[in-house]
Amino acid sequence: MNITLLHIDDCPSWVEAESRLSTALAGADMPGTPVKVVTVMNAAHAVALNFAGSPTILIDGVDLFPDGARASDLACRIYRTPNGLAGLPTVEQVVDALARRHRP
């Protein structure tokens, strides 16, 4: 499994997203799974990487939260969470999305 966290430098949410992703991986019995962190540099790079705003979490190149529209804009992403709109998903949302992704 290849996990990639895409972000832009100007987005403050990506650092916490990386922490939550690590916590979620441990909660999904996947502790120590490597996460590749990639800084999206320009619009062409965004399109090539399947970027949907910062942060975007990809599993084997597929957005873990596919409701985000692809973007060539270098912008922060908004997620729907149980507490309203936020700049990143909750740990529980990541755990649930990982579980859905790996159902037989």
ROVO-822362 format. One record per residue: x, y, z of N, C-alpha, C, O in turn; residue number from 1. Coordinates in nm, 4 decimals. Each point is the difference from the previous one (the first is absolute). Layout:
residues N
<r n_xx="X" n_yy="Y" n_zz="Z" ca_xx="X" ca_yy="Y" ca_zz="Z" c_xx="X" c_yy="Y" c_zz="Z" o_xx="X" o_yy="Y" o_zz="Z" n="NUM"/>
...
This chain:
residues 104
<r n_xx="0.0841" n_yy="-0.1170" n_zz="0.0000" ca_xx="-0.0841" ca_yy="0.1170" ca_zz="0.0000" c_xx="0.0887" c_yy="0.1233" c_zz="0.0000" o_xx="0.0913" o_yy="0.0117" o_zz="0.0817" n="1"/>
<r n_xx="-0.1185" n_yy="0.0801" n_zz="-0.1734" ca_xx="0.0731" ca_yy="0.1262" ca_zz="-0.0081" c_xx="-0.0899" c_yy="0.1118" c_zz="0.0500" o_xx="-0.1069" o_yy="0.0243" o_zz="-0.0561" n="2"/>
<r n_xx="0.1501" n_yy="0.0434" n_zz="0.1613" ca_xx="-0.0761" ca_yy="0.1118" ca_zz="0.0559" c_xx="0.0783" c_yy="0.1270" c_zz="-0.0255" o_xx="0.1191" o_yy="0.0095" o_zz="0.0298" n="3"/>
<r n_xx="-0.1896" n_yy="0.0885" n_zz="-0.0861" ca_xx="0.0622" ca_yy="0.1285" ca_zz="-0.0306" c_xx="-0.0845" c_yy="0.1112" c_zz="0.0584" o_xx="-0.1223" o_yy="-0.0003" o_zz="-0.0139" n="4"/>
<r n_xx="0.1862" n_yy="0.0944" n_zz="0.0786" ca_xx="-0.0656" ca_yy="0.1202" ca_zz="0.0503" c_xx="0.0484" c_yy="0.1160" c_zz="-0.0861" o_xx="0.1170" o_yy="0.0379" o_zz="0.0044" n="5"/>
<r n_xx="-0.2091" n_yy="0.0178" n_zz="-0.0826" ca_xx="0.0326" ca_yy="0.1138" ca_zz="-0.0859" c_xx="-0.0360" c_yy="0.1286" c_zz="0.0728" o_xx="-0.1030" o_yy="0.0073" o_zz="0.0671" n="6"/>
<r n_xx="0.1876" n_yy="0.0939" n_zz="-0.0804" ca_xx="-0.0282" ca_yy="0.1277" ca_zz="0.0656" c_xx="0.0694" c_yy="0.1139" c_zz="-0.0728" o_xx="0.0876" o_yy="-0.0204" o_zz="-0.0841" n="7"/>
<r n_xx="-0.1294" n_yy="0.1398" n_zz="0.1192" ca_xx="0.0717" ca_yy="0.1199" ca_zz="-0.0429" c_xx="0.0612" c_yy="0.0625" c_zz="0.1253" o_xx="-0.0515" o_yy="-0.0172" o_zz="0.1105" n="8"/>
<r n_xx="0.1600" n_yy="0.0888" n_zz="-0.1287" ca_xx="0.0682" ca_yy="0.0591" ca_zz="0.1149" c_xx="-0.0852" c_yy="0.1016" c_zz="0.0749" o_xx="0.0133" o_yy="0.0144" o_zz="0.1215" n="9"/>
<r n_xx="-0.1010" n_yy="0.0562" n_zz="-0.1931" ca_xx="-0.0783" ca_yy="0.1058" ca_zz="0.0628" c_xx="-0.1203" c_yy="-0.0508" c_zz="0.0794" o_xx="-0.0682" o_yy="0.0792" o_zz="0.0650" n="10"/>
<r n_xx="0.0413" n_yy="-0.2082" n_zz="-0.0690" ca_xx="-0.1143" ca_yy="-0.0561" ca_zz="0.0721" c_xx="0.0435" c_yy="-0.0434" c_zz="0.1400" o_xx="0.0864" o_yy="-0.0866" o_zz="0.0136" n="11"/>
<r n_xx="-0.1449" n_yy="0.1455" n_zz="0.0898" ca_xx="0.0415" ca_yy="-0.0356" ca_zz="0.1353" c_xx="-0.0519" c_yy="-0.1363" c_zz="0.0475" o_xx="0.0473" o_yy="-0.0505" o_zz="0.1018" n="12"/>
<r n_xx="-0.1421" n_yy="-0.0097" n_zz="-0.1720" ca_xx="-0.0632" ca_yy="-0.1241" ca_zz="0.0465" c_xx="0.0812" c_yy="-0.1257" c_zz="-0.0269" o_xx="-0.0248" o_yy="-0.1034" o_zz="0.0621" n="13"/>
<r n_xx="0.1202" n_yy="0.1099" n_zz="-0.1523" ca_xx="0.0664" ca_yy="-0.1240" ca_zz="-0.0406" c_xx="0.0826" c_yy="-0.0649" c_zz="0.1105" o_xx="0.0098" o_yy="-0.1226" o_zz="0.0047" n="14"/>
<r n_xx="0.0493" n_yy="0.2008" n_zz="0.0833" ca_xx="0.0830" ca_yy="-0.0570" ca_zz="0.1070" c_xx="-0.0876" c_yy="-0.0818" c_zz="0.0950" o_xx="0.0358" o_yy="-0.1117" o_zz="0.0371" n="15"/>
<r n_xx="-0.1493" n_yy="0.1668" n_zz="0.0018" ca_xx="-0.0926" ca_yy="-0.0737" ca_zz="0.0864" c_xx="-0.0605" c_yy="-0.1183" c_zz="-0.0748" o_xx="-0.0253" o_yy="-0.1044" o_zz="0.0601" n="16"/>
<r n_xx="0.0018" n_yy="0.1194" n_zz="-0.1900" ca_xx="-0.0518" ca_yy="-0.1113" ca_zz="-0.0806" c_xx="0.0979" c_yy="-0.1168" c_zz="0.0022" o_xx="-0.0417" o_yy="-0.1154" o_zz="0.0089" n="17"/>
<r n_xx="0.1698" n_yy="0.1440" n_zz="-0.0168" ca_xx="0.1009" ca_yy="-0.1065" ca_zz="0.0048" c_xx="-0.0048" c_yy="-0.0704" c_zz="0.1358" o_xx="0.0101" o_yy="-0.1225" o_zz="0.0065" n="18"/>
<r n_xx="-0.0252" n_yy="0.1981" n_zz="0.1004" ca_xx="-0.0094" ca_yy="-0.0575" ca_zz="0.1335" c_xx="-0.1256" c_yy="-0.0859" c_zz="0.0143" o_xx="0.0056" o_yy="-0.1107" o_zz="0.0537" n="19"/>
<r n_xx="-0.1185" n_yy="0.1620" n_zz="-0.1017" ca_xx="-0.1250" ca_yy="-0.0757" ca_zz="0.0087" c_xx="0.0063" c_yy="-0.1260" c_zz="-0.0853" o_xx="-0.0529" o_yy="-0.1040" o_zz="0.0394" n="20"/>
<r n_xx="0.1156" n_yy="0.1120" n_zz="-0.1533" ca_xx="0.0142" ca_yy="-0.1167" ca_zz="-0.0861" c_xx="0.0826" c_yy="-0.1071" c_zz="0.0711" o_xx="-0.0350" o_yy="-0.1179" o_zz="-0.0053" n="21"/>
<r n_xx="0.1422" n_yy="0.1564" n_zz="0.0705" ca_xx="0.0833" ca_yy="-0.0943" ca_zz="0.0742" c_xx="-0.0802" c_yy="-0.0652" c_zz="0.1124" o_xx="0.0087" o_yy="-0.1212" o_zz="0.0200" n="22"/>
<r n_xx="-0.0862" n_yy="0.2001" n_zz="0.0529" ca_xx="-0.0850" ca_yy="-0.0519" ca_zz="0.1074" c_xx="-0.1051" c_yy="-0.0953" c_zz="-0.0558" o_xx="-0.0261" o_yy="-0.1053" o_zz="0.0582" n="23"/>
<r n_xx="-0.0345" n_yy="0.1426" n_zz="-0.1714" ca_xx="-0.1024" ca_yy="-0.0835" ca_zz="-0.0620" c_xx="0.0584" c_yy="-0.1321" c_zz="-0.0489" o_xx="-0.0637" o_yy="-0.1044" o_zz="0.0136" n="24"/>
<r n_xx="0.1822" n_yy="0.1077" n_zz="-0.0695" ca_xx="0.0634" ca_yy="-0.1229" ca_zz="-0.0459" c_xx="0.0248" c_yy="-0.0944" c_zz="0.1174" o_xx="-0.0187" o_yy="-0.1210" o_zz="-0.0129" n="25"/>
<r n_xx="0.0599" n_yy="0.1744" n_zz="0.1253" ca_xx="0.0193" ca_yy="-0.0828" ca_zz="0.1190" c_xx="-0.1338" c_yy="-0.0572" c_zz="0.0459" o_xx="-0.0070" o_yy="-0.1163" o_zz="0.0397" n="26"/>
<r n_xx="-0.0998" n_yy="0.1973" n_zz="-0.0447" ca_xx="-0.1323" ca_yy="-0.0453" ca_zz="0.0397" c_xx="-0.0604" c_yy="-0.1008" c_zz="-0.0954" o_xx="-0.0923" o_yy="-0.0725" o_zz="0.0370" n="27"/>
<r n_xx="0.1423" n_yy="0.0668" n_zz="-0.1582" ca_xx="-0.0489" ca_yy="-0.0941" ca_zz="-0.1012" c_xx="0.0933" c_yy="-0.1206" c_zz="-0.0119" o_xx="0.0006" o_yy="-0.0692" o_zz="-0.1018" n="28"/>
<r n_xx="0.0776" n_yy="0.0453" n_zz="0.2061" ca_xx="0.0961" ca_yy="-0.1116" ca_zz="0.0033" c_xx="0.1013" c_yy="0.0055" c_zz="-0.1134" o_xx="0.0392" o_yy="-0.1031" o_zz="-0.0546" n="29"/>
<r n_xx="0.0030" n_yy="0.2244" n_zz="0.0196" ca_xx="0.1026" ca_yy="0.0194" ca_zz="-0.1019" c_xx="0.1094" c_yy="0.0943" c_zz="0.0506" o_xx="0.0467" o_yy="0.0858" o_zz="-0.0748" n="30"/>
<r n_xx="-0.0051" n_yy="-0.1011" n_zz="0.2024" ca_xx="0.1012" ca_yy="0.0930" ca_zz="0.0512" c_xx="0.1304" c_yy="-0.0153" c_zz="-0.0772" o_xx="0.0357" o_yy="-0.1092" o_zz="-0.0442" n="31"/>
<r n_xx="0.0330" n_yy="0.2188" n_zz="0.0294" ca_xx="0.1286" ca_yy="-0.0028" ca_zz="-0.0678" c_xx="-0.0090" c_yy="-0.0030" c_zz="-0.1516" o_xx="0.1023" o_yy="-0.0039" o_zz="-0.0685" n="32"/>
<r n_xx="-0.2248" n_yy="0.0055" n_zz="0.0152" ca_xx="-0.0147" ca_yy="0.0045" ca_zz="-0.1453" c_xx="0.0606" c_yy="0.1301" c_zz="-0.0498" o_xx="-0.0363" o_yy="0.1071" o_zz="0.0486" n="33"/>
<r n_xx="0.1276" n_yy="-0.1142" n_zz="-0.1443" ca_xx="0.0637" ca_yy="0.1230" ca_zz="-0.0465" c_xx="-0.0976" c_yy="0.0913" c_zz="-0.0742" o_xx="-0.0868" o_yy="-0.0453" o_zz="-0.0747" n="34"/>
<r n_xx="0.1038" n_yy="0.1726" n_zz="0.0976" ca_xx="-0.0793" ca_yy="0.1024" ca_zz="-0.0681" c_xx="0.0974" c_yy="0.0908" c_zz="-0.0735" o_xx="0.0906" o_yy="0.0577" o_zz="0.0601" n="35"/>
<r n_xx="-0.1103" n_yy="-0.0459" n_zz="-0.1897" ca_xx="0.0820" ca_yy="0.0905" ca_zz="-0.0812" c_xx="-0.0669" c_yy="0.1370" c_zz="0.0024" o_xx="-0.1173" o_yy="0.0125" o_zz="-0.0353" n="36"/>
<r n_xx="0.1902" n_yy="0.0886" n_zz="0.0762" ca_xx="-0.0513" ca_yy="0.1366" ca_zz="0.0053" c_xx="0.0552" c_yy="0.0748" c_zz="-0.1211" o_xx="0.1211" o_yy="0.0076" o_zz="-0.0206" n="37"/>
<r n_xx="-0.2132" n_yy="0.0475" n_zz="-0.0592" ca_xx="0.0383" ca_yy="0.0666" ca_zz="-0.1245" c_xx="-0.0541" c_yy="0.1425" c_zz="-0.0008" o_xx="-0.1192" o_yy="0.0231" o_zz="0.0207" n="38"/>
<r n_xx="0.2085" n_yy="0.0711" n_zz="-0.0447" ca_xx="-0.0403" ca_yy="0.1399" ca_zz="-0.0160" c_xx="-0.0377" c_yy="0.0234" c_zz="-0.1460" o_xx="0.0801" o_yy="-0.0240" o_zz="-0.0903" n="39"/>
<r n_xx="-0.2015" n_yy="0.0708" n_zz="0.0684" ca_xx="-0.0474" ca_yy="0.0309" ca_zz="-0.1353" c_xx="0.0552" c_yy="0.1373" c_zz="-0.0363" o_xx="-0.0225" o_yy="0.0988" o_zz="0.0700" n="40"/>
<r n_xx="0.0954" n_yy="-0.0953" n_zz="-0.1812" ca_xx="0.0751" ca_yy="0.1201" ca_zz="-0.0343" c_xx="-0.0715" c_yy="0.0967" c_zz="-0.0941" o_xx="0.0194" o_yy="0.1212" o_zz="0.0099" n="41"/>
<r n_xx="-0.1025" n_yy="-0.1738" n_zz="-0.1017" ca_xx="-0.0658" ca_yy="0.0873" ca_zz="-0.0977" c_xx="-0.1249" c_yy="-0.0704" c_zz="-0.0536" o_xx="-0.0278" o_yy="-0.1143" o_zz="0.0362" n="42"/>
<r n_xx="-0.0464" n_yy="0.1825" n_zz="-0.1219" ca_xx="-0.1261" ca_yy="-0.0530" ca_zz="-0.0516" c_xx="0.0196" c_yy="-0.1297" c_zz="-0.0776" o_xx="-0.0796" o_yy="-0.0926" o_zz="0.0153" n="43"/>
<r n_xx="0.1817" n_yy="0.0836" n_zz="-0.0967" ca_xx="0.0250" ca_yy="-0.1222" ca_zz="-0.0770" c_xx="0.0306" c_yy="-0.1167" c_zz="0.0930" o_xx="-0.0457" o_yy="-0.1119" o_zz="-0.0233" n="44"/>
<r n_xx="0.1219" n_yy="0.1375" n_zz="0.1271" ca_xx="0.0322" ca_yy="-0.1018" ca_zz="0.1002" c_xx="-0.1284" c_yy="-0.0454" c_zz="0.0703" o_xx="-0.0186" o_yy="-0.1193" o_zz="0.0242" n="45"/>
<r n_xx="-0.0698" n_yy="0.2143" n_zz="0.0086" ca_xx="-0.1271" ca_yy="-0.0314" ca_zz="0.0657" c_xx="-0.0839" c_yy="-0.0944" c_zz="-0.0855" o_xx="-0.0537" o_yy="-0.0986" o_zz="0.0506" n="46"/>
<r n_xx="0.0424" n_yy="0.1279" n_zz="-0.1775" ca_xx="-0.0787" ca_yy="-0.0839" ca_zz="-0.0910" c_xx="0.0618" c_yy="-0.1390" c_zz="-0.0111" o_xx="-0.0716" o_yy="-0.1001" o_zz="0.0035" n="47"/>
<r n_xx="0.2020" n_yy="0.0933" n_zz="-0.0166" ca_xx="0.0686" ca_yy="-0.1278" ca_zz="-0.0161" c_xx="-0.0125" c_yy="-0.0892" c_zz="0.1235" o_xx="0.0039" o_yy="-0.1226" o_zz="-0.0114" n="48"/>
<r n_xx="-0.0190" n_yy="0.1835" n_zz="0.1292" ca_xx="-0.0026" ca_yy="-0.0757" ca_zz="0.1254" c_xx="-0.1397" c_yy="-0.0336" c_zz="0.0500" o_xx="-0.0128" o_yy="-0.0617" o_zz="0.1057" n="49"/>
<r n_xx="-0.0925" n_yy="0.1000" n_zz="-0.1774" ca_xx="-0.1369" ca_yy="-0.0271" ca_zz="0.0455" c_xx="-0.0331" c_yy="0.0826" c_zz="0.1247" o_xx="-0.0691" o_yy="-0.0472" o_zz="0.0904" n="50"/>
<r n_xx="0.1186" n_yy="0.1693" n_zz="-0.0869" ca_xx="-0.0136" ca_yy="0.0920" ca_zz="0.1128" c_xx="-0.1418" c_yy="0.0553" c_zz="0.0077" o_xx="-0.0588" o_yy="0.0368" o_zz="-0.1017" n="51"/>
<r n_xx="0.0036" n_yy="-0.0312" n_zz="0.2245" ca_xx="-0.1344" ca_yy="0.0549" ca_zz="0.0209" c_xx="0.0027" c_yy="0.1098" c_zz="0.1064" o_xx="-0.1009" o_yy="0.0260" o_zz="0.0655" n="52"/>
<r n_xx="0.2141" n_yy="0.0367" n_zz="-0.0490" ca_xx="0.0162" ca_yy="0.1020" ca_zz="0.1022" c_xx="0.0834" c_yy="-0.0549" c_zz="0.1146" o_xx="0.0104" o_yy="-0.1212" o_zz="0.0189" n="53"/>
<r n_xx="0.0482" n_yy="0.2119" n_zz="0.0566" ca_xx="0.0921" ca_yy="-0.0391" ca_zz="0.1064" c_xx="-0.0708" c_yy="-0.0070" c_zz="0.1348" o_xx="-0.0649" o_yy="0.0961" o_zz="0.0414" n="54"/>
<r n_xx="0.0772" n_yy="-0.2095" n_zz="0.0269" ca_xx="0.0705" ca_yy="-0.1231" ca_zz="-0.0330" c_xx="-0.0897" c_yy="-0.0996" c_zz="-0.0746" o_xx="-0.1210" o_yy="-0.0051" o_zz="0.0222" n="55"/>
<r n_xx="0.1817" n_yy="-0.0728" n_zz="-0.1096" ca_xx="-0.0662" ca_yy="-0.1114" ca_zz="-0.0675" c_xx="0.0743" c_yy="-0.1269" c_zz="0.0381" o_xx="0.1227" o_yy="-0.0060" o_zz="-0.0083" n="56"/>
<r n_xx="-0.1977" n_yy="-0.0956" n_zz="0.0502" ca_xx="0.0586" ca_yy="-0.1294" ca_zz="0.0367" c_xx="-0.0328" c_yy="-0.0994" c_zz="-0.1104" o_xx="-0.1168" o_yy="-0.0229" o_zz="-0.0315" n="57"/>
<r n_xx="0.2203" n_yy="-0.0358" n_zz="-0.0267" ca_xx="-0.0177" ca_yy="-0.0991" ca_zz="-0.1057" c_xx="0.0432" c_yy="-0.1372" c_zz="0.0498" o_xx="0.1019" o_yy="-0.0137" o_zz="0.0677" n="58"/>
<r n_xx="-0.1807" n_yy="-0.0871" n_zz="-0.1021" ca_xx="0.0364" ca_yy="-0.1393" ca_zz="0.0250" c_xx="0.0143" c_yy="-0.0639" c_zz="-0.1375" o_xx="-0.0968" o_yy="-0.0085" o_zz="-0.0755" n="59"/>
<r n_xx="0.2163" n_yy="-0.0360" n_zz="0.0436" ca_xx="0.0279" ca_yy="-0.0569" ca_zz="-0.1323" c_xx="-0.0492" c_yy="0.0922" c_zz="-0.1116" o_xx="-0.0539" o_yy="-0.0457" o_zz="-0.1008" n="60"/>
<r n_xx="0.0736" n_yy="0.1769" n_zz="0.1207" ca_xx="-0.0348" ca_yy="0.0993" ca_zz="-0.1007" c_xx="-0.1452" c_yy="0.0429" c_zz="-0.0032" o_xx="-0.0378" o_yy="0.0838" o_zz="-0.0819" n="61"/>
<r n_xx="-0.0459" n_yy="-0.1407" n_zz="0.1711" ca_xx="-0.1431" ca_yy="0.0318" ca_zz="0.0032" c_xx="-0.0297" c_yy="0.0821" c_zz="0.1250" o_xx="0.0447" o_yy="-0.0336" o_zz="0.1097" n="62"/>
<r n_xx="-0.1204" n_yy="0.1415" n_zz="-0.1274" ca_xx="-0.0363" ca_yy="0.0885" ca_zz="0.1103" c_xx="-0.0769" c_yy="-0.0782" c_zz="0.1065" o_xx="-0.0993" o_yy="-0.0657" o_zz="-0.0315" n="63"/>
<r n_xx="0.1436" n_yy="0.0720" n_zz="0.1560" ca_xx="-0.0667" ca_yy="-0.0685" ca_zz="0.1102" c_xx="-0.1374" c_yy="0.0609" c_zz="0.0266" o_xx="-0.0873" o_yy="-0.0666" o_zz="0.0555" n="64"/>
<r n_xx="0.0675" n_yy="0.1912" n_zz="-0.0940" ca_xx="-0.1276" ca_yy="0.0698" ca_zz="0.0151" c_xx="-0.0421" c_yy="0.0512" c_zz="-0.1378" o_xx="0.0188" o_yy="0.1176" o_zz="-0.0310" n="65"/>
<r n_xx="-0.0752" n_yy="-0.2049" n_zz="-0.0509" ca_xx="-0.0228" ca_yy="0.0324" ca_zz="-0.1413" c_xx="-0.1039" c_yy="0.1069" c_zz="-0.0288" o_xx="-0.0239" o_yy="0.0317" o_zz="-0.1165" n="66"/>
<r n_xx="-0.0386" n_yy="0.0249" n_zz="0.2191" ca_xx="-0.0960" ca_yy="0.1066" ca_zz="-0.0263" c_xx="0.0666" c_yy="0.1333" c_zz="-0.0327" o_xx="-0.0680" o_yy="0.0961" o_zz="-0.0360" n="67"/>
<r n_xx="0.1995" n_yy="-0.0897" n_zz="0.0482" ca_xx="0.0724" ca_yy="0.1221" ca_zz="-0.0338" c_xx="0.0227" c_yy="0.0087" c_zz="-0.1496" o_xx="0.0473" o_yy="-0.0954" o_zz="-0.0618" n="68"/>
<r n_xx="-0.0806" n_yy="0.2085" n_zz="0.0040" ca_xx="0.0203" ca_yy="0.0191" ca_zz="-0.1439" c_xx="0.1481" c_yy="0.0193" c_zz="-0.0294" o_xx="0.0711" o_yy="0.0650" o_zz="0.0766" n="69"/>
<r n_xx="-0.0252" n_yy="-0.1208" n_zz="-0.1864" ca_xx="0.1380" ca_yy="0.0195" ca_zz="-0.0416" c_xx="0.0248" c_yy="0.1491" c_zz="-0.0199" o_xx="-0.0901" o_yy="0.0746" o_zz="-0.0385" n="70"/>
<r n_xx="0.2116" n_yy="-0.0330" n_zz="0.0651" ca_xx="0.0305" ca_yy="0.1422" ca_zz="-0.0084" c_xx="0.1370" c_yy="0.0227" c_zz="-0.0615" o_xx="0.0944" o_yy="-0.0754" o_zz="0.0238" n="71"/>
<r n_xx="-0.0862" n_yy="0.1793" n_zz="-0.1020" ca_xx="0.1318" ca_yy="0.0437" ca_zz="-0.0437" c_xx="0.0409" c_yy="0.1222" c_zz="0.0825" o_xx="0.1135" o_yy="0.0469" o_zz="-0.0087" n="72"/>
<r n_xx="-0.2079" n_yy="0.0039" n_zz="0.0891" ca_xx="0.0304" ca_yy="0.1122" ca_zz="0.0879" c_xx="0.0806" c_yy="-0.0476" c_zz="0.1195" o_xx="-0.0253" o_yy="-0.1075" o_zz="0.0543" n="73"/>
<r n_xx="0.1207" n_yy="0.1866" n_zz="-0.0146" ca_xx="0.0792" ca_yy="-0.0308" ca_zz="0.1191" c_xx="-0.0699" c_yy="0.0642" c_zz="0.1186" o_xx="0.0324" o_yy="0.1116" o_zz="0.0405" n="74"/>
<r n_xx="-0.1301" n_yy="-0.1850" n_zz="0.0151" ca_xx="-0.0857" ca_yy="0.0531" ca_zz="0.1053" c_xx="-0.0210" c_yy="-0.1032" c_zz="0.1093" o_xx="0.0258" o_yy="-0.1189" o_zz="-0.0185" n="75"/>
<r n_xx="-0.0727" n_yy="0.1663" n_zz="0.1316" ca_xx="-0.0344" ca_yy="-0.0906" ca_zz="0.1087" c_xx="-0.1313" c_yy="-0.0708" c_zz="-0.0330" o_xx="-0.0825" o_yy="0.0514" o_zz="-0.0754" n="76"/>
<r n_xx="0.0648" n_yy="-0.1688" n_zz="0.1325" ca_xx="-0.1187" ca_yy="-0.0810" ca_zz="-0.0216" c_xx="-0.0910" c_yy="0.0109" c_zz="0.1219" o_xx="0.0459" o_yy="0.0198" o_zz="0.1124" n="77"/>
<r n_xx="-0.1761" n_yy="-0.0331" n_zz="-0.1374" ca_xx="-0.0986" ca_yy="-0.0003" ca_zz="0.1074" c_xx="-0.0630" c_yy="-0.1389" c_zz="0.0079" o_xx="-0.0385" o_yy="-0.0567" o_zz="-0.1023" n="78"/>
<r n_xx="0.0278" n_yy="0.0020" n_zz="0.2231" ca_xx="-0.0608" ca_yy="-0.1303" ca_zz="0.0251" c_xx="-0.1271" c_yy="0.0180" c_zz="0.0820" o_xx="-0.0080" o_yy="0.0879" o_zz="0.0858" n="79"/>
<r n_xx="-0.0910" n_yy="-0.1719" n_zz="-0.1131" ca_xx="-0.1192" ca_yy="-0.0061" ca_zz="0.0850" c_xx="0.0330" c_yy="-0.0936" c_zz="0.1159" o_xx="0.0385" o_yy="-0.1151" o_zz="-0.0211" n="80"/>
<r n_xx="-0.0536" n_yy="0.1648" n_zz="0.1420" ca_xx="0.0263" ca_yy="-0.0812" ca_zz="0.1189" c_xx="-0.1257" c_yy="-0.0001" c_zz="0.0872" o_xx="-0.0918" o_yy="0.0782" o_zz="-0.0245" n="81"/>
<r n_xx="0.0866" n_yy="-0.1642" n_zz="0.1250" ca_xx="-0.1158" ca_yy="0.0002" ca_zz="0.0904" c_xx="-0.0191" c_yy="0.1340" c_zz="0.0720" o_xx="-0.1095" o_yy="0.0307" o_zz="0.0473" n="82"/>
<r n_xx="0.2164" n_yy="0.0482" n_zz="-0.0395" ca_xx="-0.0075" ca_yy="0.1306" ca_zz="0.0668" c_xx="-0.0134" c_yy="0.1156" c_zz="-0.0976" o_xx="0.0162" o_yy="0.1157" o_zz="0.0387" n="83"/>
<r n_xx="-0.0455" n_yy="-0.1453" n_zz="-0.1648" ca_xx="-0.0118" ca_yy="0.1053" ca_zz="-0.1010" c_xx="0.1183" c_yy="-0.0035" c_zz="-0.0953" o_xx="0.0770" o_yy="-0.0960" o_zz="-0.0017" n="84"/>
<r n_xx="-0.0634" n_yy="0.2006" n_zz="-0.0769" ca_xx="0.1081" ca_yy="0.0073" ca_zz="-0.0980" c_xx="0.1335" c_yy="0.0236" c_zz="0.0714" o_xx="0.0084" o_yy="0.0751" o_zz="0.0972" n="85"/>
<r n_xx="0.0956" n_yy="-0.1417" n_zz="-0.1487" ca_xx="0.1329" ca_yy="0.0124" ca_zz="0.0612" c_xx="0.1064" c_yy="-0.0150" c_zz="-0.1071" o_xx="-0.0282" o_yy="-0.0452" o_zz="-0.1110" n="86"/>
<r n_xx="0.1486" n_yy="0.0827" n_zz="0.1441" ca_xx="0.1111" ca_yy="-0.0077" ca_zz="-0.0929" c_xx="0.0629" c_yy="-0.1374" c_zz="-0.0113" o_xx="0.0941" o_yy="-0.0188" o_zz="-0.0770" n="87"/>
<r n_xx="-0.1449" n_yy="-0.0783" n_zz="0.1533" ca_xx="0.0505" ca_yy="-0.1362" ca_zz="-0.0072" c_xx="-0.1016" c_yy="-0.0938" c_zz="0.0633" o_xx="-0.0812" o_yy="0.0425" o_zz="0.0822" n="88"/>
<r n_xx="0.0851" n_yy="-0.1701" n_zz="-0.1200" ca_xx="-0.0931" ca_yy="-0.0960" ca_zz="0.0586" c_xx="0.0405" c_yy="-0.0358" c_zz="0.1424" o_xx="0.1149" o_yy="0.0187" o_zz="0.0400" n="89"/>
<r n_xx="-0.2111" n_yy="-0.0704" n_zz="0.0358" ca_xx="0.0300" ca_yy="-0.0469" ca_zz="0.1351" c_xx="0.0746" c_yy="-0.1336" c_zz="-0.0084" o_xx="0.0007" o_yy="-0.0653" o_zz="-0.1043" n="90"/>
<r n_xx="0.0607" n_yy="0.0268" n_zz="0.2131" ca_xx="0.0674" ca_yy="-0.1301" ca_zz="0.0063" c_xx="-0.1014" c_yy="-0.1105" c_zz="-0.0290" o_xx="0.0293" o_yy="-0.0937" o_zz="-0.0743" n="91"/>
<r n_xx="-0.1485" n_yy="0.1049" n_zz="0.1330" ca_xx="-0.1030" ca_yy="-0.1021" ca_zz="-0.0198" c_xx="-0.0409" c_yy="-0.0102" c_zz="-0.1464" o_xx="-0.0215" o_yy="-0.1103" o_zz="-0.0503" n="92"/>
<r n_xx="0.0106" n_yy="0.2223" n_zz="-0.0182" ca_xx="-0.0339" ca_yy="-0.0029" ca_zz="-0.1424" c_xx="0.1082" c_yy="-0.0704" c_zz="-0.0807" o_xx="-0.0305" o_yy="-0.0746" o_zz="-0.0931" n="93"/>
<r n_xx="0.1553" n_yy="0.0974" n_zz="0.1278" ca_xx="0.1095" ca_yy="-0.0654" ca_zz="-0.0713" c_xx="-0.0022" c_yy="-0.1504" c_zz="0.0269" o_xx="0.0168" o_yy="-0.0798" o_zz="-0.0923" n="94"/>
<r n_xx="-0.0376" n_yy="0.0408" n_zz="0.2181" ca_xx="-0.0082" ca_yy="-0.1425" ca_zz="0.0338" c_xx="-0.1131" c_yy="-0.0654" c_zz="-0.0789" o_xx="0.0186" o_yy="-0.1063" o_zz="-0.0592" n="95"/>
<r n_xx="-0.1363" n_yy="0.1702" n_zz="0.0586" ca_xx="-0.1154" ca_yy="-0.0544" ca_zz="-0.0737" c_xx="0.0287" c_yy="-0.0109" c_zz="-0.1492" o_xx="-0.0346" o_yy="-0.1000" o_zz="-0.0629" n="96"/>
<r n_xx="0.0972" n_yy="0.2017" n_zz="0.0064" ca_xx="0.0314" ca_yy="-0.0011" ca_zz="-0.1435" c_xx="0.1016" c_yy="-0.1092" c_zz="-0.0328" o_xx="-0.0104" o_yy="-0.0659" o_zz="-0.1034" n="97"/>
<r n_xx="0.1077" n_yy="0.0470" n_zz="0.1910" ca_xx="0.0976" ca_yy="-0.1085" ca_zz="-0.0203" c_xx="-0.0688" c_yy="-0.1361" c_zz="0.0055" o_xx="0.0305" o_yy="-0.0886" o_zz="-0.0799" n="98"/>
<r n_xx="-0.1228" n_yy="0.0720" n_zz="0.1735" ca_xx="-0.0726" ca_yy="-0.1266" ca_zz="0.0131" c_xx="-0.0852" c_yy="-0.0258" c_zz="-0.1243" o_xx="-0.0032" o_yy="-0.1123" o_zz="-0.0504" n="99"/>
<r n_xx="-0.0651" n_yy="0.2143" n_zz="0.0011" ca_xx="-0.0806" ca_yy="-0.0153" ca_zz="-0.1238" c_xx="0.0884" c_yy="-0.0355" c_zz="-0.1175" o_xx="-0.0391" o_yy="-0.0801" o_zz="-0.0848" n="100"/>
<r n_xx="0.1556" n_yy="0.1373" n_zz="0.0784" ca_xx="0.0927" ca_yy="-0.0233" ca_zz="-0.1108" c_xx="0.0522" c_yy="-0.1424" c_zz="-0.0018" o_xx="0.0360" o_yy="-0.0522" o_zz="-0.1054" n="101"/>
<r n_xx="-0.0320" n_yy="-0.0109" n_zz="0.2229" ca_xx="0.0598" ca_yy="-0.1337" ca_zz="0.0092" c_xx="-0.1002" c_yy="-0.1094" c_zz="0.0299" o_xx="0.0387" o_yy="-0.1073" o_zz="0.0464" n="102"/>
<r n_xx="-0.1657" n_yy="0.1310" n_zz="-0.0713" ca_xx="-0.0998" ca_yy="-0.1068" ca_zz="0.0147" c_xx="0.0167" c_yy="-0.0999" c_zz="-0.1133" o_xx="0.0276" o_yy="0.0376" o_zz="-0.1139" n="103"/>
<r n_xx="-0.0444" n_yy="-0.1639" n_zz="0.1462" ca_xx="0.0097" ca_yy="-0.1018" ca_zz="-0.1078" c_xx="-0.1151" c_yy="0.0094" c_zz="-0.0974" o_xx="-0.0067" o_yy="-0.0776" o_zz="-0.0954" n="104"/>
